[in-house]
Amino acid sequence: DTISTTLKAWPHDALRLYVGCYCNDPRTVEAIIRGTGGDPRVRLVVHERAGPTTKADCLNRLYAAMEQDEQRGGYAFRMVVLHDAEDMVDPAGLALLDRAIAESEFVQLPVLPEPQAQSRWVGSHYCEEFAEAHGKAMVVRDALAASLPSAGVGCAFSRSMLARITDEMAEANATGPFSIDSLTEDYELGLRIKAAGGRSRFLRVRGEDGRLIATRACFPAQLDQSVRQ
């Protein structure tokens, strides 16, 4: 559902959607293929390592696939945007990120969890968490030009900054910009960019219709699923 929704919301020809899965998970591979609807902008990337590993490990595999495409095609992407499998992207989000990345190395859009009346203590917990983080704390941090932790969704990184972080990580024998030893690799990357002198922005913007430009997400409603995620 996330793949098909994203392809419809973002019809841009220059978009490439890299979707990661594992060699021991054929059902997910089938679901990805169904979701693409034959759209040539999708890149299915099958990790040769049996999963699940960490999200950072899967992201590094996607990054390697992107690098290979750049080398073969003789081009470089402008920015890299991260999203999770439960996200519903905002149609206006990509253009907003594209404009903002011209003057920043990291841009974060708000995350807006969908309320879940039947899961007040688990799924709806995310509503409270992001109301505090993306309605208050991140707004203040942006105003103060402080470092911004990435939410891992609805966020864009300049391609040149990711390459720089990758080179720095390689000195520690890492194979990509994401730290596979961390379960909060997205937060960490946002802080790394600030430490490297990069500019970060948190954009809480409303469209012409007055609607907040944000990533809508329906988080797991069951405790065991939430903990696993």
BELFEN-V254914 format. One record per residue. N is the residue number from 1. RES is the residue in one letter. SS is DSSP state (H for helix, E for strand, L for the rest). PHI is phi in radians with two decimals (none if undefined). D_FIRST is the distance of its C-alpha to the first C-alpha in Angstrom with 2 decimals. Layout:
BEGIN
((N | RES | SS | PHI | D_FIRST) (N | RES | SS | PHI | D_FIRST))
END
This chain:
BEGIN
((1 | D | L | none | 0.00) (2 | T | H | -1.08 | 3.81) (3 | I | H | -1.11 | 5.47) (4 | S | H | -1.12 | 5.36) (5 | T | H | -1.14 | 6.00) (6 | T | H | -1.13 | 8.46) (7 | L | H | -1.12 | 10.08) (8 | K | H | -1.32 | 10.81) (9 | A | H | -1.23 | 12.07) (10 | W | L | -2.10 | 14.10) (11 | P | L | -1.45 | 15.76) (12 | H | L | -1.06 | 18.56) (13 | D | L | -1.12 | 20.18) (14 | A | L | -1.42 | 21.19) (15 | L | L | -1.28 | 17.75) (16 | R | L | -2.22 | 16.98) (17 | L | E | -1.85 | 13.79) (18 | Y | E | -1.63 | 14.99) (19 | V | E | -2.08 | 12.74) (20 | G | E | -1.71 | 14.95) (21 | C | E | -2.65 | 15.37) (22 | Y | E | -2.06 | 18.61) (23 | C | L | -1.14 | 21.01) (24 | N | L | -1.78 | 21.30) (25 | D | L | -2.31 | 17.66) (26 | P | H | -1.11 | 17.10) (27 | R | H | -1.17 | 14.35) (28 | T | H | -1.22 | 12.07) (29 | V | H | -1.02 | 13.48) (30 | E | H | -1.10 | 12.66) (31 | A | H | -1.13 | 8.96) (32 | I | H | -1.11 | 9.02) (33 | I | H | -1.09 | 11.23) (34 | R | H | -1.11 | 9.29) (35 | G | H | -1.20 | 6.35) (36 | T | H | -1.27 | 9.40) (37 | G | L | 1.05 | 11.06) (38 | G | L | 1.39 | 14.27) (39 | D | L | -1.17 | 14.02) (40 | P | L | -1.26 | 17.00) (41 | R | L | -1.39 | 16.02) (42 | V | E | -1.57 | 13.84) (43 | R | E | -2.01 | 16.04) (44 | L | E | -1.46 | 15.22) (45 | V | E | -2.03 | 17.69) (46 | V | E | -1.68 | 18.92) (47 | H | E | -1.24 | 21.18) (48 | E | L | -1.25 | 24.50) (49 | R | L | -1.57 | 25.11) (50 | A | L | -1.09 | 23.91) (51 | G | L | -1.84 | 21.52) (52 | P | L | -1.47 | 20.77) (53 | T | L | -1.78 | 22.91) (54 | T | L | -1.53 | 22.55) (55 | K | H | -1.04 | 19.77) (56 | A | H | -1.08 | 22.57) (57 | D | H | -1.11 | 23.43) (58 | C | H | -1.16 | 19.97) (59 | L | H | -1.11 | 20.01) (60 | N | H | -1.11 | 23.49) (61 | R | H | -1.15 | 22.42) (62 | L | H | -1.12 | 19.89) (63 | Y | H | -1.08 | 22.78) (64 | A | H | -1.11 | 25.10) (65 | A | H | -1.12 | 22.88) (66 | M | H | -1.12 | 22.78) (67 | E | H | -1.04 | 26.55) (68 | Q | H | -1.10 | 27.10) (69 | D | H | -1.12 | 25.32) (70 | E | H | -1.09 | 27.47) (71 | Q | H | -1.14 | 30.59) (72 | R | H | -1.20 | 30.01) (73 | G | H | -1.54 | 29.13) (74 | G | L | 1.24 | 31.80) (75 | Y | L | -2.43 | 29.71) (76 | A | L | -2.32 | 28.36) (77 | F | L | -1.24 | 25.23) (78 | R | L | -1.45 | 25.93) (79 | M | E | -2.68 | 23.56) (80 | V | E | -2.10 | 20.90) (81 | V | E | -1.98 | 18.03) (82 | L | E | -1.81 | 16.35) (83 | H | L | -2.58 | 13.00) (84 | D | L | -1.82 | 11.59) (85 | A | L | -1.25 | 8.50) (86 | E | L | -1.82 | 8.36) (87 | D | E | -1.47 | 9.13) (88 | M | E | -2.05 | 8.69) (89 | V | L | -1.25 | 11.19) (90 | D | L | -1.56 | 14.16) (91 | P | L | -0.95 | 15.10) (92 | A | L | -1.54 | 18.59) (93 | G | H | -1.18 | 17.87) (94 | L | H | -1.16 | 18.28) (95 | A | H | -1.12 | 21.56) (96 | L | H | -1.13 | 22.86) (97 | L | H | -1.10 | 22.34) (98 | D | H | -1.09 | 23.92) (99 | R | H | -1.19 | 26.95) (100 | A | H | -1.25 | 27.43) (101 | I | L | -1.22 | 27.25) (102 | A | L | -1.13 | 30.34) (103 | E | L | -2.12 | 32.43) (104 | S | L | -2.49 | 30.67) (105 | E | L | -1.77 | 29.51) (106 | F | E | -2.55 | 26.82) (107 | V | E | -2.30 | 24.90) (108 | Q | E | -2.09 | 22.80) (109 | L | E | -1.67 | 20.88) (110 | P | E | -1.13 | 20.72) (111 | V | E | -1.82 | 18.05) (112 | L | E | -2.14 | 17.71) (113 | P | E | -1.13 | 16.52) (114 | E | L | -1.37 | 15.71) (115 | P | L | -1.08 | 18.80) (116 | Q | L | -2.22 | 18.69) (117 | A | L | -1.08 | 21.84) (118 | Q | L | -1.56 | 21.68) (119 | S | L | -2.46 | 21.46) (120 | R | L | -1.15 | 24.13) (121 | W | L | -1.66 | 25.35) (122 | V | L | -2.08 | 22.25) (123 | G | L | -1.02 | 19.01) (124 | S | L | -1.31 | 21.19) (125 | H | H | -1.02 | 23.26) (126 | Y | H | -1.14 | 20.80) (127 | C | H | -1.04 | 21.48) (128 | E | H | -1.15 | 25.14) (129 | E | H | -1.10 | 24.77) (130 | F | H | -1.37 | 22.92) (131 | A | H | -1.09 | 25.14) (132 | E | H | -1.25 | 28.06) (133 | A | H | -1.27 | 26.74) (134 | H | H | -1.70 | 24.92) (135 | G | H | -1.80 | 27.03) (136 | K | H | -2.30 | 30.35) (137 | A | H | -1.01 | 30.91) (138 | M | H | -1.21 | 28.93) (139 | V | H | -1.11 | 30.43) (140 | V | H | -1.19 | 33.86) (141 | R | H | -1.07 | 33.28) (142 | D | H | -1.14 | 32.25) (143 | A | H | -1.11 | 35.38) (144 | L | L | -1.56 | 37.50) (145 | A | L | 1.02 | 36.03) (146 | A | L | -1.47 | 35.41) (147 | S | L | -1.14 | 33.03) (148 | L | L | -2.08 | 29.38) (149 | P | L | -1.25 | 27.28) (150 | S | L | -1.34 | 23.77) (151 | A | L | -1.45 | 20.90) (152 | G | L | 1.43 | 18.91) (153 | V | L | -2.40 | 16.10) (154 | G | L | 1.05 | 16.68) (155 | C | E | -2.24 | 19.81) (156 | A | E | -2.18 | 21.51) (157 | F | E | -2.15 | 24.40) (158 | S | E | -1.16 | 26.94) (159 | R | H | -1.09 | 27.12) (160 | S | H | -1.15 | 30.85) (161 | M | H | -1.21 | 30.61) (162 | L | H | -1.09 | 28.17) (163 | A | H | -1.11 | 30.68) (164 | R | H | -1.14 | 33.47) (165 | I | H | -1.10 | 31.84) (166 | T | H | -1.08 | 31.14) (167 | D | H | -1.10 | 34.84) (168 | E | H | -1.17 | 35.90) (169 | M | H | -1.19 | 33.78) (170 | A | H | -1.10 | 35.26) (171 | E | L | -1.14 | 38.63) (172 | A | L | -1.79 | 37.47) (173 | N | L | 1.16 | 36.23) (174 | A | L | -1.47 | 32.53) (175 | T | L | -1.96 | 30.25) (176 | G | L | 3.10 | 28.01) (177 | P | L | -1.36 | 27.65) (178 | F | L | -1.84 | 25.98) (179 | S | L | -1.39 | 28.29) (180 | I | L | -1.31 | 27.28) (181 | D | L | -1.54 | 29.89) (182 | S | L | -2.03 | 28.11) (183 | L | L | -1.57 | 25.31) (184 | T | L | -2.18 | 25.16) (185 | E | H | -1.09 | 25.07) (186 | D | H | -1.24 | 23.17) (187 | Y | H | -1.03 | 25.88) (188 | E | H | -1.07 | 28.51) (189 | L | H | -1.13 | 27.45) (190 | G | H | -1.03 | 27.70) (191 | L | H | -1.27 | 31.19) (192 | R | H | -1.06 | 32.17) (193 | I | H | -1.12 | 31.60) (194 | K | H | -1.11 | 33.95) (195 | A | H | -1.11 | 36.46) (196 | A | L | -1.49 | 36.40) (197 | G | L | 1.58 | 37.35) (198 | G | L | -1.35 | 34.01) (199 | R | L | -1.66 | 33.16) (200 | S | E | -2.16 | 30.28) (201 | R | E | -2.38 | 28.89) (202 | F | E | -1.98 | 26.85) (203 | L | E | -1.90 | 25.85) (204 | R | L | -1.80 | 25.57) (205 | V | L | -2.21 | 25.51) (206 | R | E | -1.90 | 24.90) (207 | G | L | -1.35 | 24.05) (208 | E | L | -1.09 | 26.40) (209 | D | L | -1.51 | 24.92) (210 | G | L | 1.46 | 25.76) (211 | R | L | -1.47 | 22.21) (212 | L | E | -1.13 | 21.71) (213 | I | L | -1.40 | 19.78) (214 | A | E | -2.70 | 17.69) (215 | T | E | -1.57 | 14.49) (216 | R | E | -1.50 | 13.08) (217 | A | E | -2.55 | 11.97) (218 | C | L | -1.94 | 11.96) (219 | F | L | -1.39 | 14.16) (220 | P | L | -0.97 | 15.27) (221 | A | L | -1.63 | 17.63) (222 | Q | L | -1.71 | 19.85) (223 | L | H | -1.07 | 22.58) (224 | D | H | -1.13 | 22.30) (225 | Q | H | -1.17 | 18.57) (226 | S | H | -1.16 | 19.31) (227 | V | H | -1.11 | 22.35) (228 | R | H | -1.12 | 20.69) (229 | Q | L | -1.13 | 18.06))
END
